[in-house]
Amino acid sequence: MTEAVPLLIADGVSRSYGRHIGCCDVSLTLWEGEVLAVVGESGSGKSTLLNCLSGRLSPDAGRISYRRRGEAAPTDIARLRPVEIRDLSRSEWGFIHQDPREGLRMAISGGGNIGERLMAVGNRNYAEIRSAAETWMGRVDLALDRIDDRPTGYSGGMRQRLQIARNLVSAPRLVFMDEPTGGLDVSVQARLVDLIRRLVDDLSLSVILVTHDLAVARHLSERIMVMRSGEVLEAGLTDRVLDDPQAPYTQLLVESILL
C-alpha cells in the first residue's frame, strides 16, 4: 500500500476584514485521499478559510503549500501567478458552491457545462467531450435526455449534481466543497451525500468540506475541525470528536442535534 503523503499544508493562516476576523492562525494538513470537514456556526470563519486555501482569497498572514501533480515538493500558493492559480482551479482543483448557480453557466446546456470544463484543460474533440458529458450525467444520476437542457430548468438537487459533474470531469485531485447540501430538502440532501461519498471513494479524492451539518460531516469525513469566531477550537478524528467532544462549544453543537 502506498504511504499517504500531505497534499496541502496550511500554517498560521489568518484573514481579516477591517476589524472583523475571518480566520485566525489556522493550521492544518490534508492527506492524499482524505476528507477533512470544517464545521461551525454561521460566521465562524470556515468559508473564509476555504477561500484562502483555494486561492480565492489571499491570507493576511501564514503559508499555504500544495503539492502539484508530478511534483515531490509542495509549492507555496502565494508564489504562484494568477494564471497558475487559474490553471490549478481548472485541472487539479474543483470548487463546489453552496448555490450551484455560482458554479454553473446557466445560459448553456447541462452537457455544455460539463464539456466547457474539458475545453478549459485543452480538449477540442467534440465527440470525446460529448461522450464524457454523457458519462458524467449518468455518474451523478442525471437523465441523459436532460443533457441539452439548460440548468434553469433543473431542480436545486439536479443543479448541484451537475455542478459536481462539471468539477469532476477533469479529474481533479483536490475538491473544495462549501456547504454542498445547504438549502436542499432532507431527502435530496441524503441522496446527494450518498453520491458524494460514492464519488470520493471511487475517485480517491481529497476533499476539504465546509458544513454546518454535523451529520454530513460524520458521513463524509475522516477528520474534522471545529471553528468559532475564526479560530479552531477542536480537531481530530471525526468519530472521536463527535462522540467525545472536549471543547464546550463542540459539546453544545453535538447536543443541539441530539435534542
C-alpha positions as CSV (number, residue, x, y, z in Angstrom):
1,M,0.0,0.0,0.0
2,T,1.3,3.4,-0.9
3,E,2.1,5.6,2.1
4,A,-0.2,8.7,2.3
5,V,1.6,12.0,1.8
6,P,0.5,15.5,2.6
7,L,-1.3,17.2,-0.3
8,L,-2.0,20.6,1.2
9,I,-0.5,22.2,4.3
10,A,-1.7,25.4,5.9
11,D,0.4,27.1,8.6
12,G,-0.8,30.0,10.6
13,V,-3.4,31.2,8.1
14,S,-5.1,34.5,9.1
15,R,-7.5,36.8,7.2
16,S,-9.4,39.8,8.5
17,Y,-11.9,42.3,7.0
18,G,-11.1,45.5,8.9
19,R,-11.9,44.8,12.5
20,H,-13.7,41.6,11.7
21,I,-11.6,38.4,11.9
22,G,-12.3,35.9,9.2
23,C,-9.9,33.3,10.4
24,C,-7.0,33.5,12.8
25,D,-3.8,31.4,12.9
26,V,-5.3,28.3,11.4
27,S,-3.0,25.3,10.6
28,L,-4.0,22.0,9.0
29,T,-2.6,19.2,6.9
30,L,-4.7,17.4,4.3
31,W,-3.5,14.0,3.3
32,E,-3.9,12.5,-0.1
33,G,-7.3,10.7,-0.4
34,E,-8.6,12.2,2.8
35,V,-11.8,14.1,3.5
36,L,-11.5,16.9,6.1
37,A,-14.6,18.6,7.4
38,V,-14.6,22.1,8.8
39,V,-17.7,22.8,10.9
40,G,-19.1,25.7,12.9
41,E,-22.0,28.1,13.0
42,S,-22.5,30.9,10.5
43,G,-19.8,33.5,10.9
44,S,-17.3,31.0,12.4
45,G,-14.7,31.6,9.6
46,K,-15.0,28.3,7.8
47,S,-15.8,29.8,4.4
48,T,-13.1,32.4,4.7
49,L,-10.6,29.7,5.5
50,L,-11.9,27.6,2.5
51,N,-11.5,30.6,0.2
52,C,-7.9,31.2,1.4
53,L,-7.0,27.6,0.9
54,S,-8.4,27.5,-2.6
55,G,-6.6,30.7,-3.7
56,R,-9.8,32.7,-3.9
57,L,-8.7,35.0,-1.1
58,S,-5.1,36.0,-0.1
59,P,-4.4,35.5,3.6
60,D,-3.0,38.4,5.6
61,A,-0.6,36.0,7.3
62,G,0.5,32.4,7.1
63,R,1.6,30.0,4.4
64,I,-0.4,27.5,2.2
65,S,1.5,24.8,0.4
66,Y,0.1,22.5,-2.2
67,R,1.9,19.5,-3.9
68,R,1.1,19.7,-7.6
69,R,0.7,16.6,-9.7
70,G,4.1,15.1,-10.6
71,E,6.0,17.2,-8.1
72,A,7.6,15.8,-5.0
73,A,7.9,19.1,-3.1
74,P,5.0,21.4,-2.2
75,T,4.6,24.8,-3.8
76,D,3.8,28.0,-1.8
77,I,0.4,29.1,-3.2
78,A,1.3,32.7,-2.6
79,R,4.2,32.5,-5.0
80,L,2.0,31.3,-7.9
81,R,1.0,33.8,-10.6
82,P,-2.8,34.3,-11.1
83,V,-2.6,32.4,-14.3
84,E,-1.1,29.4,-12.4
85,I,-3.9,29.6,-9.8
86,R,-6.5,29.6,-12.6
87,D,-4.8,26.6,-14.2
88,L,-4.9,24.7,-10.9
89,S,-8.6,25.6,-10.5
90,R,-9.4,24.1,-13.9
91,S,-7.3,21.0,-13.7
92,E,-6.2,19.8,-10.3
93,W,-8.8,21.5,-8.1
94,G,-12.6,21.6,-8.0
95,F,-14.8,24.0,-6.1
96,I,-18.4,23.1,-5.2
97,H,-20.5,26.2,-4.2
98,Q,-23.5,26.0,-1.9
99,D,-25.5,27.8,-4.6
100,P,-24.9,25.8,-7.8
101,R,-25.8,28.9,-9.8
102,E,-22.4,30.3,-8.8
103,G,-20.6,27.3,-10.2
104,L,-22.6,26.8,-13.4
105,R,-23.2,28.7,-16.6
106,M,-27.0,28.9,-16.5
107,A,-27.3,30.1,-20.1
108,I,-25.8,26.9,-21.7
109,S,-26.9,23.3,-21.6
110,G,-26.1,20.8,-18.9
111,G,-23.8,18.9,-21.2
112,G,-22.2,22.2,-22.3
113,N,-21.4,23.0,-18.6
114,I,-19.6,19.7,-18.3
115,G,-17.9,20.0,-21.7
116,E,-16.7,23.5,-21.0
117,R,-14.5,22.3,-18.2
118,L,-12.8,19.8,-20.6
119,M,-12.3,22.5,-23.1
120,A,-10.7,24.7,-20.4
121,V,-8.0,22.0,-20.0
122,G,-7.4,21.7,-23.7
123,N,-9.8,19.1,-25.1
124,R,-11.1,20.2,-28.5
125,N,-12.6,16.9,-29.8
126,Y,-16.4,17.3,-29.8
127,A,-17.1,13.6,-29.9
128,E,-14.9,13.0,-26.8
129,I,-16.4,16.0,-25.0
130,R,-20.0,14.9,-25.7
131,S,-19.2,11.3,-24.7
132,A,-17.6,12.5,-21.4
133,A,-20.6,14.7,-20.7
134,E,-23.0,11.8,-21.2
135,T,-20.9,9.6,-18.9
136,W,-20.8,12.1,-16.2
137,M,-24.5,12.9,-16.5
138,G,-25.0,9.2,-15.7
139,R,-22.5,9.1,-12.8
140,V,-24.3,11.9,-11.0
141,D,-27.7,10.4,-11.6
142,L,-29.0,12.9,-14.2
143,A,-31.2,11.6,-17.0
144,L,-29.4,11.7,-20.4
145,D,-32.5,13.3,-22.0
146,R,-31.7,16.4,-20.0
147,I,-28.2,16.8,-21.4
148,D,-29.2,19.6,-23.8
149,D,-31.5,21.4,-21.3
150,R,-30.3,24.5,-19.6
151,P,-29.8,24.3,-15.8
152,T,-32.5,26.9,-15.4
153,G,-35.0,24.1,-15.9
154,Y,-33.3,21.8,-13.3
155,S,-34.3,21.4,-9.7
156,G,-31.9,22.5,-6.9
157,G,-30.7,19.0,-6.4
158,M,-30.1,18.4,-10.1
159,R,-28.1,21.6,-10.4
160,Q,-25.9,20.6,-7.5
161,R,-25.3,17.2,-9.1
162,L,-24.5,18.9,-12.4
163,Q,-22.0,21.2,-10.7
164,I,-20.3,18.2,-9.2
165,A,-20.1,16.6,-12.7
166,R,-18.7,19.8,-14.1
167,N,-15.9,19.8,-11.5
168,L,-15.0,16.2,-11.5
169,V,-14.9,15.6,-15.3
170,S,-11.4,17.0,-15.5
171,A,-10.2,14.5,-12.8
172,P,-9.1,16.9,-10.1
173,R,-7.0,15.7,-7.1
174,L,-8.5,18.1,-4.6
175,V,-12.1,19.4,-4.3
176,F,-13.2,22.2,-2.0
177,M,-16.9,22.0,-1.0
178,D,-18.7,24.9,0.6
179,E,-22.0,23.7,2.2
180,P,-22.8,21.4,-0.8
181,T,-26.1,20.2,0.8
182,G,-27.2,23.6,2.1
183,G,-30.7,24.7,1.1
184,L,-31.9,21.3,-0.1
185,D,-34.7,19.2,1.2
186,V,-33.7,16.5,3.6
187,S,-34.4,13.7,1.2
188,V,-32.5,15.4,-1.5
189,Q,-29.6,16.1,0.9
190,A,-29.4,12.4,1.8
191,R,-29.2,11.4,-1.8
192,L,-26.5,14.0,-2.6
193,V,-24.4,12.9,0.4
194,D,-24.5,9.3,-0.7
195,L,-23.5,10.4,-4.2
196,I,-20.6,12.5,-2.9
197,R,-19.4,9.6,-0.7
198,R,-19.5,7.2,-3.6
199,L,-17.6,9.5,-5.9
200,V,-15.0,10.3,-3.3
201,D,-14.4,6.6,-2.8
202,D,-14.4,5.7,-6.5
203,L,-12.0,8.5,-7.4
204,S,-9.9,8.6,-4.3
205,L,-10.5,12.3,-4.0
206,S,-9.0,14.6,-1.4
207,V,-11.7,17.0,-0.1
208,I,-12.0,19.9,2.3
209,L,-15.6,20.1,3.2
210,V,-17.2,23.1,4.9
211,T,-20.6,22.4,6.5
212,H,-22.7,23.4,9.5
213,D,-24.3,19.9,9.4
214,L,-22.6,17.5,11.7
215,A,-24.4,14.5,10.2
216,V,-23.0,15.4,6.8
217,A,-19.5,15.8,8.4
218,R,-19.8,12.4,10.1
219,H,-20.9,10.6,7.0
220,L,-18.3,12.1,4.6
221,S,-15.2,12.9,6.6
222,E,-12.3,11.1,8.3
223,R,-11.2,14.1,10.3
224,I,-12.9,17.3,11.5
225,M,-12.1,20.8,12.6
226,V,-14.5,22.8,14.7
227,M,-14.3,26.6,14.3
228,R,-15.7,29.5,16.2
229,S,-15.0,33.3,15.7
230,G,-12.3,32.5,13.3
231,E,-10.3,30.1,15.5
232,V,-10.0,26.3,15.6
233,L,-11.4,25.1,18.9
234,E,-11.0,21.3,18.4
235,A,-9.7,18.9,15.8
236,G,-9.3,15.2,15.4
237,L,-10.8,12.0,14.0
238,T,-14.5,12.7,13.2
239,D,-16.0,9.9,15.2
240,R,-13.8,10.8,18.2
241,V,-14.6,14.5,18.2
242,L,-18.4,14.0,17.7
243,D,-18.7,11.0,20.1
244,D,-16.5,12.5,22.8
245,P,-16.2,16.3,22.3
246,Q,-13.8,18.1,24.6
247,A,-14.4,21.7,23.9
248,P,-17.5,23.2,25.5
249,Y,-18.6,24.7,22.1
250,T,-18.3,21.4,20.4
251,Q,-20.3,19.8,23.1
252,L,-23.1,22.4,22.5
253,L,-23.0,21.7,18.8
254,V,-23.4,18.0,19.3
255,E,-26.1,18.4,22.0
256,S,-28.1,20.6,19.6
257,I,-28.5,17.9,17.0
258,L,-29.5,15.3,19.7
259,L,-32.3,17.4,21.2
